[in-house]
Amino acid sequence: MIDDLWYKNGVIYCLSVGTYMDSNGDGVGDFKGLQRRLDYLHGLGITTIWLMPFQPSPCKDDGYDISDYYGVDPRYGTLGDFVEFTHGCKQRGIRVIIDLVVNHTSNEHVWFKSARSSKESPHRDWYVWADRKPAGANKGMVFPGVQKSTWTHDKEAGAWYFQASTIFSPTSTPRTRRCRRKSSRSWASGSSSACQVSAWTPCPS
């Protein structure tokens, strides 16, 4: 049971690190730049900052195609920069929520690279595969008009993989839950107050 319901009465400010404050003039926002704006954000009266995905990503799905759940995308700084940012938030009484993308990974994630390499791969059943394109593959699309199908053929795997959203974000199965929990605990120990579970869709049976 959760006794502290701070999130129900909080003033939550959602932002993308990459489109906020740029500290080094490379045209991309970063954690050092965001830290410089904490006094401004505090002055607005916010109590929580909700960060959109900032982990390493090829950014073919607006950063929601994550390729490493334990790091910070180099464009936004380092893990040390993230920790300094959270310390700055704590000093001002601001909590931090991070987006935890549990529905899928990037197709460049090591799990998927392993899964596509062989049917005997220990990661094969971490994703949904079919030897033939399933019937109804053009139904249930998250982005109709952008997607052509919810199934994509992978030449290396010699099979079709399910992707509820984009071809760059293969849907993962519940087999990844242990790793997801480990990842969420890792970020929680790094001074974030909570994880917002993002984009969960059921896997086809």
C-alpha positions as CSV (number, residue, x, y, z in Angstrom):
1,M,0.0,0.0,0.0
2,I,1.3,3.5,-0.9
3,D,0.9,5.9,2.0
4,D,2.6,8.9,0.4
5,L,0.4,10.1,-2.4
6,W,2.5,13.1,-3.4
7,Y,1.9,12.5,-7.1
8,K,-1.9,13.2,-6.7
9,N,-1.4,16.8,-5.6
10,G,1.9,17.5,-7.3
11,V,2.5,20.1,-10.0
12,I,4.2,18.0,-12.6
13,Y,6.2,19.5,-15.5
14,C,6.9,17.1,-18.4
15,L,9.8,17.9,-20.7
16,S,12.2,16.4,-23.2
17,V,15.9,16.9,-22.2
18,G,17.0,17.1,-25.9
19,T,14.6,20.0,-26.7
20,Y,15.1,22.0,-23.5
21,M,18.3,23.9,-22.6
22,D,21.5,23.4,-24.6
23,S,24.7,24.0,-22.5
24,N,27.4,23.5,-25.1
25,G,26.0,25.0,-28.3
26,D,25.6,21.8,-30.2
27,G,21.9,22.4,-30.8
28,V,20.7,19.6,-28.5
29,G,19.5,20.1,-24.9
30,D,21.3,18.3,-22.2
31,F,21.3,17.7,-18.4
32,K,23.8,20.4,-17.7
33,G,21.6,22.9,-19.5
34,L,18.5,21.6,-17.7
35,Q,20.3,21.9,-14.3
36,R,20.9,25.6,-15.1
37,R,17.2,26.2,-15.4
38,L,16.2,24.5,-12.2
39,D,15.8,27.8,-10.3
40,Y,13.5,29.0,-13.1
41,L,11.4,25.9,-12.9
42,H,11.3,26.0,-9.1
43,G,10.1,29.6,-9.4
44,L,7.1,28.4,-11.5
45,G,6.0,26.4,-8.5
46,I,6.5,22.9,-9.9
47,T,7.0,20.0,-7.5
48,T,8.0,17.3,-10.0
49,I,9.8,17.0,-13.3
50,W,8.7,14.2,-15.6
51,L,11.5,13.3,-18.0
52,M,10.7,11.8,-21.4
53,P,13.1,9.0,-22.4
54,F,16.7,10.1,-22.3
55,Q,18.5,6.7,-22.5
56,P,20.7,5.8,-25.6
57,S,18.5,5.5,-28.7
58,P,18.8,5.6,-32.5
59,C,15.9,8.1,-32.2
60,K,13.9,6.5,-35.0
61,D,10.8,6.5,-32.7
62,D,11.2,9.9,-30.9
63,G,13.6,8.3,-28.4
64,Y,11.1,5.6,-27.3
65,D,13.2,3.1,-29.2
66,I,15.7,2.5,-26.4
67,S,18.9,0.6,-27.1
68,D,20.3,0.6,-23.5
69,Y,18.2,0.9,-20.4
70,Y,21.0,1.7,-18.0
71,G,22.7,4.6,-19.7
72,V,22.2,8.3,-20.7
73,D,22.3,9.2,-24.4
74,P,25.7,10.9,-25.0
75,R,23.8,13.8,-26.7
76,Y,22.3,14.6,-23.4
77,G,25.4,14.2,-21.2
78,T,26.7,11.5,-18.9
79,L,25.2,9.4,-16.1
80,G,27.1,11.8,-13.7
81,D,25.3,14.7,-15.3
82,F,22.0,13.0,-14.6
83,V,22.9,12.4,-11.0
84,E,24.0,16.0,-10.5
85,F,20.7,17.1,-12.0
86,T,18.7,15.0,-9.6
87,H,20.8,16.3,-6.7
88,G,19.9,19.8,-7.8
89,C,16.3,18.9,-7.9
90,K,16.4,17.4,-4.4
91,Q,18.0,20.6,-3.0
92,R,15.0,22.5,-4.3
93,G,12.4,19.9,-3.2
94,I,11.6,18.8,-6.8
95,R,10.9,15.2,-7.4
96,V,11.9,13.4,-10.7
97,I,9.8,10.9,-12.7
98,I,11.4,9.1,-15.6
99,D,9.6,7.3,-18.5
100,L,10.1,3.6,-18.3
101,V,9.4,2.1,-21.8
102,V,8.4,-1.5,-21.2
103,N,6.4,-2.3,-24.3
104,H,9.3,-2.5,-26.7
105,T,13.0,-2.0,-27.4
106,S,15.0,-0.6,-30.3
107,N,15.7,-3.0,-33.0
108,E,19.3,-2.1,-32.3
109,H,19.2,-3.3,-28.7
110,V,21.5,-6.2,-27.9
111,W,18.5,-8.3,-26.8
112,F,16.9,-8.0,-30.3
113,K,20.2,-8.5,-32.1
114,S,20.7,-11.7,-30.1
115,A,17.0,-12.8,-30.7
116,R,17.2,-12.4,-34.5
117,S,20.5,-14.2,-34.7
118,S,19.1,-17.7,-34.0
119,K,16.0,-19.6,-33.0
120,E,18.2,-21.1,-30.2
121,S,19.1,-17.7,-28.9
122,P,18.3,-17.2,-25.1
123,H,16.6,-14.0,-26.1
124,R,14.5,-15.4,-28.9
125,D,11.3,-15.6,-26.9
126,W,11.9,-12.1,-25.5
127,Y,10.1,-11.0,-28.7
128,V,7.1,-12.3,-30.7
129,W,7.9,-14.2,-33.9
130,A,6.0,-15.9,-36.6
131,D,7.2,-18.0,-39.6
132,R,4.6,-16.5,-41.8
133,K,2.9,-13.1,-41.8
134,P,-0.1,-13.5,-39.5
135,A,-3.6,-12.9,-40.7
136,G,-4.9,-9.5,-39.6
137,A,-1.4,-8.0,-39.6
138,N,-2.9,-4.7,-40.8
139,K,-5.2,-4.4,-37.8
140,G,-4.5,-2.9,-34.3
141,M,-1.9,-0.4,-35.4
142,V,-0.9,2.3,-32.9
143,F,-0.2,4.8,-35.7
144,P,-2.6,4.0,-38.5
145,G,-1.7,6.0,-41.6
146,V,2.0,5.8,-40.6
147,Q,2.3,2.1,-40.1
148,K,1.5,-0.4,-42.9
149,S,1.4,-3.4,-40.6
150,T,2.0,-4.6,-37.1
151,W,4.4,-7.4,-38.4
152,T,7.8,-6.9,-40.1
153,H,9.8,-9.5,-41.9
154,D,13.4,-9.7,-40.7
155,K,15.9,-11.2,-43.2
156,E,18.5,-12.2,-40.6
157,A,15.9,-14.0,-38.5
158,G,14.1,-15.5,-41.4
159,A,10.8,-14.7,-39.6
160,W,8.3,-12.0,-38.9
161,Y,8.4,-10.0,-35.7
162,F,5.5,-8.2,-34.0
163,Q,5.8,-4.4,-33.5
164,A,2.7,-2.6,-32.2
165,S,4.1,0.8,-33.1
166,T,7.0,1.2,-35.5
167,I,9.3,-1.2,-37.4
168,F,12.1,0.2,-35.3
169,S,10.5,-0.8,-32.0
170,P,9.9,-4.6,-31.8
171,T,7.4,-5.5,-29.0
172,S,9.0,-7.4,-26.1
173,T,7.3,-10.1,-24.1
174,P,6.9,-10.6,-20.4
175,R,10.2,-12.5,-20.4
176,T,11.9,-9.2,-20.1
177,R,10.2,-8.3,-16.8
178,R,13.1,-9.3,-14.6
179,C,15.5,-7.0,-16.5
180,R,12.9,-4.2,-16.5
181,R,12.6,-4.5,-12.7
182,K,16.3,-4.4,-12.4
183,S,16.5,-1.3,-14.6
184,S,13.7,0.5,-12.7
185,R,15.5,-0.2,-9.4
186,S,18.7,1.1,-10.9
187,W,17.2,4.4,-11.8
188,A,15.3,4.7,-8.5
189,S,18.6,4.3,-6.6
190,G,19.9,7.2,-8.8
191,S,17.5,9.7,-7.1
192,S,14.4,9.5,-9.3
193,S,11.2,9.4,-7.3
194,A,9.2,7.2,-9.7
195,C,8.9,5.6,-13.1
196,Q,6.0,6.2,-15.5
197,V,5.3,2.9,-17.3
198,S,5.0,3.9,-20.9
199,A,3.3,2.4,-24.0
200,W,2.2,-1.0,-22.8
201,T,0.3,-3.0,-25.3
202,P,-0.6,-6.7,-25.1
203,C,1.4,-9.2,-27.2
204,P,-0.6,-11.3,-29.7
205,S,-1.4,-14.9,-28.6
